[in-house]
Amino acid sequence: MELLLAGYRRLFILFSNTGVTAPVFSEKTLATEGGRMDVVARGAMYAIWDTERPREDTAFIAVLNGPPNPPLTLVFRPTRISLSEVSIGAEILRALRGESKLINIVRLDILSLLGIVKRLGFLLVLLIEGGEDIASFSMPLDGKITFILGDHIGFPVSLLKSLEGVVDARLSLGRVSYLGSHCIAFVNEILDALS
């Protein structure tokens, strides 16, 4: 895992409660048979691609916890591909079949993953409703930072307690609940404006 994350300064980690861990869906059934894999696909699009090019300093990681054999961690690397939910869904399918050059698969749960990321020197930030307002947080412009967020379901209560014991900060994007992909877009916009 350490080698997969070398060279990145910004990571987004999405905890997917229902994303399936086998290629049992199609590009057209991401939201249903894929266990809301559409949420993962949109998160990847907003995390590692700017409007015109890949974000070379950013990786997107999805920790899938759906059937049949969770957890399964997908590590997306920035590259030039057609940007659509369907094309990313097709790439996720290739990864689950062991055929992707864009996505690596590692069998790790989110807490083990965060332990590795922390050892690599990343600041860990949990994006969560009720956290400190992101506008009042001093972003490290020269360091490495990881943003952890939940899917449309959120985090199981027991996991949330464990996450809060590991992270360096708990931040909120405001009083409104946003889709995970929108949270990622907002954070990228904030960090891009600061750099």
N, C-alpha and C positions, 0 to 999 in steps of 0.2 A: 504494500500500500504506500509506503514511504516514497518509492520510486515513481508511482503514479501521480503523486502530488508535488513532486519536485518542480520548482520554477513558478508555481502559482502564488499569487499574493492575496487572492480573494476566492473564497469558497462559499458555495451555498449548499446546505444539506437539507433535503426535504424528507421528512418522516412520512411514509405512505402506509396508512393502516391497512389498506385493502389491495394495493397493487400486487397482482399475481406474480408468482415466482417461476412460472413455466410459460412456454409459448402457446397458450391455449386460446388466444384471441386473434383477431385480424386488425388491420389498420382501420377498418370501419367499426369495430366493436371495442375500441379503447375504453370507453366510458362504462360499458356494461360487462362483457366477458373479461375485459382487462382489469377489472377492479378499480376503475377510475384512473387508468393509466394515462388518460387525457390530461389529468392534473400534473403528472410527471412530465409529459411531453411539453406542455406549456411552460412549466417551470424551467426546463432545460433551455427552451427557446429564449426566454427572457433573461436567463442567467448568463449564458456564454456567447450570445450573439448580440452585437450592437445593430443598429439599423442597416448598416452596410457591410459589416465585416465581423469576423469572430473576435471575441475578447481574449487575447492571447494570455492574459494574466489571471484568468478566471476559470475555475472548474465547477461543475454541478454534480452533486452526488444525491442519488435517491436511495433510501433504505426501504426496500419493499418488505411488507409484513403480511402479505396475503397468501392464499394457498398456492401450491400444495406443500412447499417446503421453506418457510421463512426462517430467519431473515436472509435477504439477498441484497447486496449493495451494488448499485450501478454507478460507475464513475464515467461521466461524460467529459470528453476533451473538446476544446474548441477546434473547429475545422470548417472549411467551406462546403456546405451542402445546401440543398434546397430547404428553405425554412417554412415548414408547415407542420401542423399537428400530425397530419397523415405521414409525412416523410420521417418525422422523428419517431412516430409510432412504429413505422416499418424498421427503423434502425434498432429500436428496443427489441423488436421481435428477433432481428438478426443476432443481437447480443444474447438473448435468452437461448438461442440455438447454437451459440458459440461461434458465430460467423461475422461479428462486427469489428471494424477497425477504428470506430469512433468511441465505443463504449466498452469498458472493462468490467468484468464481474468479479466480485470478491464476496466470500461468505463471512460477513461481519454484522453484528448488531450495532445499533447506534451508539451505545455507551463505549464499546470497544473501539469503534471508529473515532469517537471524540477523544479518547485517550491517545490514539496515534496522532491525531491532528494537533492536540495540545503539545505533545512531545516535539512536534515539528515547529513549534514556536508561534502558532496561530492564537490570536485572541478569540475566544469563543463568545458569541453573542446570540442569545436566545430571543427571537422575535416572537412576542406574545402580547396579547391584550392585557392591559394592566401593568405592563412594564414601564420603565422610565421613558419619557418622551424622547424620541430619537433626536429631536432638534436641540436638546440640552446636553447631548452626549458628545464628548470630544473624540472624534474619530481619529485613530492613528493613521496618518497619511503615509508614513514610511514603513509601516509594519505589515504583518500578515493578519488577515481577519477572516473569520468564518461566521456566517449567519445560519442559524438552525431554525427551521420553521416546520410546522405541522401541515398536514393536508386539510381538506374540508372538514374532517372529523376532529382534528386536533391531536393532542397527546393523551394517552391513557394517564390517569391520575398518578399511579405509582411511578410511571416513567417520568412524568413531569417533575415530581419531587427529586428524582435522581438527577435529572438534567439541571435543575436549579442548583444542585450541589456541585456541579462540575463547571458550569459556565462562569465567565468573567463579568457578564452584564446581561440584564433582562431589559429589552427595549420594545417600545410600542410605536407604531406608525400613526397612532391617533385613536379617537373614540370609535371609529367605524371599523367593522370587520371587513377585511379585504380577502380576495382570492390569493392563494399562495403566489401565483405567477405575478400578480399585481404588486405584492409586497417586494418581490425580487426586483421588478422594474423600478419601483420607488427607491429602493436602497441603491441600485446601480446609478440612478439619476443623482441622488445625493452625493455619492462617492465621486462620480464623474465631475460634478460641479466643484467639489473641494480640491480635486487634483489638477 
